[in-house]
Amino acid sequence: MIIGIPKEIKTQEHRVGLLPSAAYQLIKHGHQIIVERGAGIDAGYPDSDYATAGAKLIDSHNEVFRADLIVKVKEPLPSEYPLLHKGQILFTYLHLAANFKLTQVLLKSGITAIAYETVTRNHRLPLLEPMSEIAGRMSVIVGGHFLAKPHGGKGVLLGGVPGVLPGKVVVLGGGTSGVNAARMATGLGADATILEVDVERMRFLDITMSTTHTLYSSEAHLKELLPTVDLLIGAVLVPGAKAPKLISRAMLRLMKPGSVFVDIAIDQGGCAETSRPTTHDDPVYLEEGILHYCVTNMPGAYAHTATQALTNVTFPYIEALADHNLEEACRRQTGLAQGVNVLGGKLTCRAVAEAHQLPYKAFFV
Ligand SMILES: NC(=O)c1ccc[n+]([C@@H]2O[C@H](COP(=O)([O-])OP(=O)(O)OC[C@H]3O[C@@H](n4cnc5c(N)ncnc54)[C@H](O)[C@@H]3O)[C@@H](O)[C@H]2O)c1
């Protein structure tokens, strides 16, 4: 099979779909890998690494799209739409429920589109988890940065110093990103509290994260905490739904000016009334004296780590898709079938079909 790795063209997207070491493994299985020249440079993987692995470097973006299997990071952009063709498999983050135009293009193209974000394993989303881990850890780094006076913050050092109390971090949601945020916060010496609604999850956190406090998530508890919080982190998720709005504008006024709010959940609409998407180019804005950081693709900033973390989890699926036909790959890799969003001009992901009120056709293996 010919596997194509194009350079990402989305603004400030520095990740690449496949590591040179993974390309080497696939070549050992008898596959041909074509990589667009410069595809991995921003993530720290120069062309020479791919060449050493045995991949073929190609100058033309369009040429790479001739491959049987396209492995990417982000969804195709309009200039790439004409390059998608029948008989091809596309494996990438797609988020089709929020993109009607791309859904139409994929249906018309006759391509098989497999979305990272809907592949499942044991009721979890294994290809989303590493990005949540990165966003969670990053939230404390960026939050601590913007708490500094020259960056608009109130001048609190999260870890404190001997004789001075540490900063207070409150994390909304104790799932993958929330736990990683709390781990970073306590690692820095900050005082961290996770607010959750899932009591079983809080029991687990209580046993495994003895330096982090847990508190049942309610408006009353939040109102009590907000006047004392230095860094507030939004890490909630209700699967398949928009993020719950836990912080109203009035509640935000309870926080001290110069405090920082990092809303990781912004890709699902954000968990505050005042949240709106920002980019790495212009990541923060002020509302009610509180600095809001609401970047929708946080892991793109740490492209080297994020590319490794992504390939670690995507590789077994890529290998199965390369070595076998779609049905057999789905039989061998449980949960891959749930990733198939578009097949033969039909929508095979119920959530996407419902979002666009289009017909749904089940894909079983
Ligand atoms: N901005 C980015 O770049 C970026 C990167 C990765 C993930 N994300 C997003 O971050 C969000 C969180 O992802 P995750 O993987 O950590 O999700 P997760 O499912 O692992 O965790 C979410 C947690 O929120 C809890 N929760 C639900 N409602 C709550 C409430 N009212 N109060 C408190 N807790 C509540 C759930 O019980 C769950 O434990 C998602 O929207 C995800 O898409 C954003």
Ligand as a Chemical Component Dictionary entry (heavy atoms), coordinates in Angstrom:
data_LIG
# 
_chem_comp.id                   LIG 
_chem_comp.type                 NON-POLYMER 
_chem_comp.pdbx_formal_charge   0 
_chem_comp.three_letter_code    LIG 
# 
loop_
_chem_comp_atom.comp_id 
_chem_comp_atom.atom_id 
_chem_comp_atom.alt_atom_id 
_chem_comp_atom.type_symbol 
_chem_comp_atom.charge 
_chem_comp_atom.model_Cartn_x 
_chem_comp_atom.model_Cartn_y 
_chem_comp_atom.model_Cartn_z 
_chem_comp_atom.pdbx_ordinal 
LIG N1  N1  N 0  -8.236  23.203 23.800 1  
LIG C1  C1  C 0  -7.563  22.144 23.389 2  
LIG O1  O1  O 0  -6.574  22.246 22.654 3  
LIG C2  C2  C 0  -7.968  20.778 23.852 4  
LIG C3  C3  C 0  -7.082  19.692 23.773 5  
LIG C4  C4  C 0  -7.492  18.442 24.243 6  
LIG C5  C5  C 0  -8.781  18.300 24.793 7  
LIG N2  N2  N 1  -9.619  19.389 24.833 8  
LIG C6  C6  C 0  -10.977 19.328 25.407 9  
LIG O2  O2  O 0  -10.909 19.327 26.824 10 
LIG C7  C7  C 0  -12.177 18.852 27.325 11 
LIG C8  C8  C 0  -11.933 17.813 28.409 12 
LIG O3  O3  O 0  -11.382 16.650 27.820 13 
LIG P1  P1  P 0  -11.000 15.369 28.695 14 
LIG O4  O4  O 0  -10.362 14.407 27.764 15 
LIG O5  O5  O -1 -10.274 15.777 29.931 16 
LIG O6  O6  O 0  -12.445 14.829 29.097 17 
LIG P2  P2  P 0  -12.785 13.646 30.114 18 
LIG O7  O7  O 0  -14.046 13.028 29.639 19 
LIG O8  O8  O 0  -11.606 12.776 30.362 20 
LIG O9  O9  O 0  -13.074 14.438 31.484 21 
LIG C9  C9  C 0  -14.154 15.301 31.642 22 
LIG C10 C10 C 0  -14.585 15.259 33.101 23 
LIG O10 O10 O 0  -15.539 16.324 33.300 24 
LIG C11 C11 C 0  -16.416 15.860 34.322 25 
LIG N3  N3  N 0  -17.585 16.714 34.361 26 
LIG C12 C12 C 0  -18.693 16.691 33.564 27 
LIG N4  N4  N 0  -19.563 17.648 33.960 28 
LIG C13 C13 C 0  -19.002 18.281 35.014 29 
LIG C14 C14 C 0  -19.400 19.349 35.866 30 
LIG N5  N5  N 0  -20.591 19.956 35.712 31 
LIG N6  N6  N 0  -18.556 19.743 36.842 32 
LIG C15 C15 C 0  -17.358 19.143 37.009 33 
LIG N7  N7  N 0  -16.935 18.112 36.260 34 
LIG C16 C16 C 0  -17.739 17.690 35.284 35 
LIG C17 C17 C 0  -16.681 14.409 33.925 36 
LIG O11 O11 O 0  -17.213 13.669 35.003 37 
LIG C18 C18 C 0  -15.298 13.952 33.493 38 
LIG O12 O12 O 0  -14.584 13.327 34.555 39 
LIG C19 C19 C 0  -12.908 18.306 26.074 40 
LIG O13 O13 O 0  -13.817 19.276 25.612 41 
LIG C20 C20 C 0  -11.796 18.102 25.077 42 
LIG O14 O14 O 0  -12.257 18.109 23.741 43 
LIG C21 C21 C 0  -9.228  20.602 24.366 44 
# 
loop_
_chem_comp_bond.comp_id 
_chem_comp_bond.atom_id_1 
_chem_comp_bond.atom_id_2 
_chem_comp_bond.value_order 
_chem_comp_bond.pdbx_ordinal 
LIG N1  C1  SING 1  
LIG C1  O1  DOUB 2  
LIG C1  C2  SING 3  
LIG C2  C3  SING 4  
LIG C2  C21 DOUB 5  
LIG C3  C4  DOUB 6  
LIG C4  C5  SING 7  
LIG C5  N2  DOUB 8  
LIG N2  C6  SING 9  
LIG N2  C21 SING 10 
LIG C6  O2  SING 11 
LIG C6  C20 SING 12 
LIG O2  C7  SING 13 
LIG C7  C8  SING 14 
LIG C7  C19 SING 15 
LIG C8  O3  SING 16 
LIG O3  P1  SING 17 
LIG P1  O4  DOUB 18 
LIG P1  O5  SING 19 
LIG P1  O6  SING 20 
LIG O6  P2  SING 21 
LIG P2  O7  DOUB 22 
LIG P2  O8  SING 23 
LIG P2  O9  SING 24 
LIG O9  C9  SING 25 
LIG C9  C10 SING 26 
LIG C10 O10 SING 27 
LIG C10 C18 SING 28 
LIG O10 C11 SING 29 
LIG C11 N3  SING 30 
LIG C11 C17 SING 31 
LIG N3  C12 SING 32 
LIG N3  C16 SING 33 
LIG C12 N4  DOUB 34 
LIG N4  C13 SING 35 
LIG C13 C14 SING 36 
LIG C13 C16 DOUB 37 
LIG C14 N5  SING 38 
LIG C14 N6  DOUB 39 
LIG N6  C15 SING 40 
LIG C15 N7  DOUB 41 
LIG N7  C16 SING 42 
LIG C17 O11 SING 43 
LIG C17 C18 SING 44 
LIG C18 O12 SING 45 
LIG C19 O13 SING 46 
LIG C19 C20 SING 47 
LIG C20 O14 SING 48 
# 
